[in-house]
Every structure is written in C-alpha cells, then in structure tokens.
Amino acid sequence: MRSPSRLISLLAVPLLVVSGVAGASAGSKTSAGAPLVKTVEGKLLVNAKGLAQYVFTPDKKNTSTCYATCAKFWPPTIVPMGMIVPKTMKGIPGTFGVAMRKDGSQQLTYDGLPLYSFIKDKDSGDLYGEGLLASGGYWWAVVVKGANM
C-alpha cells in the first residue's frame, strides 16, 4: 500500500495572471507602467506519477459525471482498495476525500471535486488538458493557492 503522502505531491509551475486596467477601452492608449499580464509562482496538484490533476466543470461535489468515453481520455484518480485518504495533507490547504463511482471504485477528491489526469499528459509539467472544452464541460488543472512544499 502506498503512503498517503505519495498519493499526491506538488510541483511548482508558473501561472498566468490577468488584471484589468480601469478606464481602458479598445481604442485607448495606456501609459507605460504596470503590465497587463505577468507570471507568478503557484503549486500544481499532481498525482504520484507527477502528472497534473484536473477538475471537470459539470461535476458536482463528490459526484463525477465523467464515464465511458470521457473516462478513457480523462482517467479518474482512483484510490487503491483499502487505502484511507487523510482529510488533510501537510503543506496543502484544502481537504481530501473520495467520491464513489458507478463501478464501486473510489475517486480522489480535492475540496469535494473529483480529480482526473489527461491521457495526452505524459511527463511532469505537461498541461495539454488545461482549459479544454471536452465531454460537455471545461477541464482545469488544480492549482493550490498557498501550498508549501
């Protein structure tokens, strides 16, 4: 049995932050100053293989809507039989749990949202599923704000 701390780890990745400019319009000129876009460091939630974890917008709290073909492209993060998922993990704000799937397996959740990986992500740092519209909803990589490594 794997230890809970190996079930999920964190990986630092840059994030894109967009801020608006008050009073700016499509044709207006702005003076040099604060940039409209910048990068900041964040923490990406990854599985034991180092692959990004995603959430699916149609899912409800502790309920997955991704089955059949969807689950072939977006494999759910399944908790091994007999493993007890701790509600909290050191250095990661938020809570962990499980959602029961239709086949009786348990899917890992973060703050109640079922977690998935993406079939096209092969190496740590891959984010090929980020922002995709597929299977009737959007897919977003999980970034943990305020996480400590």
C-alpha positions as CSV (number, residue, x, y, z in Angstrom):
1,M,0.0,0.0,0.0
2,R,1.3,3.5,-0.9
3,S,1.6,6.0,1.8
4,P,-0.9,9.0,1.6
5,S,2.0,11.4,1.1
6,R,3.0,9.6,-2.1
7,L,-0.6,9.7,-3.4
8,I,-0.3,13.4,-4.2
9,S,2.7,15.7,-4.5
10,L,3.1,19.3,-5.6
11,L,5.1,20.8,-8.5
12,A,5.8,24.5,-8.9
13,V,4.7,25.9,-12.2
14,P,4.2,29.5,-13.5
15,L,0.7,30.7,-13.7
16,L,-0.8,33.4,-15.9
17,V,-2.5,36.3,-14.0
18,V,-4.6,38.8,-16.0
19,S,-5.5,42.1,-14.4
20,G,-7.8,44.7,-16.0
21,V,-6.9,48.4,-16.4
22,A,-9.6,50.8,-15.1
23,G,-10.9,53.0,-17.8
24,A,-9.1,51.2,-20.7
25,S,-11.1,50.7,-23.8
26,A,-10.3,49.0,-27.1
27,G,-9.1,52.2,-28.8
28,S,-7.5,54.0,-25.8
29,K,-3.8,54.3,-25.2
30,T,-2.3,53.5,-21.9
31,S,0.9,54.8,-20.4
32,A,3.8,52.7,-19.7
33,G,3.5,51.3,-16.2
34,A,2.2,48.2,-14.6
35,P,1.9,45.4,-17.2
36,L,-1.5,43.9,-18.0
37,V,-0.2,40.4,-17.7
38,K,2.5,38.8,-15.5
39,T,3.5,35.4,-14.2
40,V,3.6,34.3,-10.6
41,E,4.6,31.1,-9.0
42,G,1.9,28.6,-8.0
43,K,1.6,25.0,-7.0
44,L,0.1,22.4,-9.3
45,L,-1.6,19.4,-7.8
46,V,-0.1,16.2,-9.4
47,N,-0.5,12.5,-8.9
48,A,2.1,10.0,-7.7
49,K,3.5,9.9,-11.3
50,G,3.9,13.7,-11.4
51,L,1.0,14.2,-13.8
52,A,-1.3,17.2,-13.4
53,Q,-4.7,16.7,-11.7
54,Y,-7.7,18.3,-13.4
55,V,-11.3,19.1,-12.4
56,F,-14.3,19.0,-14.7
57,T,-16.8,21.8,-14.6
58,P,-20.0,19.7,-14.9
59,D,-19.0,17.6,-11.8
60,K,-20.9,18.3,-8.6
61,K,-19.5,18.0,-5.0
62,N,-18.3,14.4,-4.5
63,T,-20.0,13.3,-7.8
64,S,-18.3,12.5,-11.1
65,T,-20.1,13.0,-14.4
66,C,-17.2,11.6,-16.4
67,Y,-17.7,8.0,-17.5
68,A,-17.4,5.8,-20.6
69,T,-15.5,7.6,-23.4
70,C,-14.9,10.6,-21.2
71,A,-13.1,8.5,-18.6
72,K,-10.9,6.9,-21.4
73,F,-9.5,10.4,-22.2
74,W,-9.7,11.7,-18.6
75,P,-8.9,8.8,-16.3
76,P,-10.2,9.3,-12.8
77,T,-7.7,9.3,-10.0
78,I,-8.7,6.1,-8.2
79,V,-7.9,5.5,-4.6
80,P,-6.4,2.0,-4.2
81,M,-8.7,-0.5,-2.4
82,G,-8.0,-0.4,1.4
83,M,-6.3,3.0,1.4
84,I,-7.7,5.6,3.7
85,V,-7.4,9.1,2.3
86,P,-6.4,11.6,5.0
87,K,-8.7,14.7,5.1
88,T,-5.7,17.0,5.1
89,M,-2.1,16.7,4.0
90,K,0.8,18.7,5.4
91,G,1.6,21.8,3.3
92,I,-1.6,21.5,1.1
93,P,-4.5,23.7,2.1
94,G,-7.9,22.2,1.5
95,T,-9.5,18.9,2.2
96,F,-9.2,15.5,0.5
97,G,-11.8,12.8,0.3
98,V,-13.4,10.2,-2.0
99,A,-16.3,10.1,-4.4
100,M,-18.0,6.7,-5.1
101,R,-18.0,5.9,-8.8
102,K,-20.8,3.9,-10.5
103,D,-18.5,0.8,-10.7
104,G,-17.9,0.9,-6.9
105,S,-14.3,2.3,-7.1
106,Q,-13.4,5.4,-5.1
107,Q,-12.2,8.6,-6.8
108,L,-9.9,11.0,-5.0
109,T,-11.5,14.5,-4.4
110,Y,-10.0,17.8,-3.5
111,D,-12.3,20.2,-1.7
112,G,-15.1,17.9,-2.9
113,L,-14.2,18.0,-6.6
114,P,-13.3,14.7,-8.3
115,L,-9.8,14.6,-9.7
116,Y,-8.6,13.3,-13.1
117,S,-5.5,13.1,-15.2
118,F,-5.4,13.6,-19.0
119,I,-4.4,10.9,-21.5
120,K,-2.1,13.2,-23.5
121,D,-0.1,14.3,-20.5
122,K,2.9,12.0,-20.5
123,D,5.6,13.9,-18.4
124,S,5.5,16.1,-15.3
125,G,4.8,19.6,-16.4
126,D,2.6,18.6,-19.3
127,L,-0.7,20.6,-19.2
128,Y,-2.3,19.6,-22.5
129,G,-5.7,19.4,-20.9
130,E,-5.7,22.8,-19.4
131,G,-8.8,24.9,-20.4
132,L,-10.0,22.3,-23.0
133,L,-13.7,22.1,-23.7
134,A,-14.4,18.4,-24.0
135,S,-17.1,15.9,-22.9
136,G,-19.6,18.7,-22.3
137,G,-17.5,20.9,-20.0
138,Y,-14.2,22.6,-19.3
139,W,-11.1,21.0,-17.8
140,W,-8.9,22.9,-15.4
141,A,-5.7,21.9,-13.8
142,V,-5.8,22.2,-10.0
143,V,-3.6,25.0,-8.6
144,V,-3.3,25.0,-4.9
145,K,-3.1,28.6,-3.6
146,G,-0.9,29.0,-0.5
147,A,0.6,25.5,-0.7
148,N,4.0,24.9,1.0
149,M,6.4,22.3,-0.2
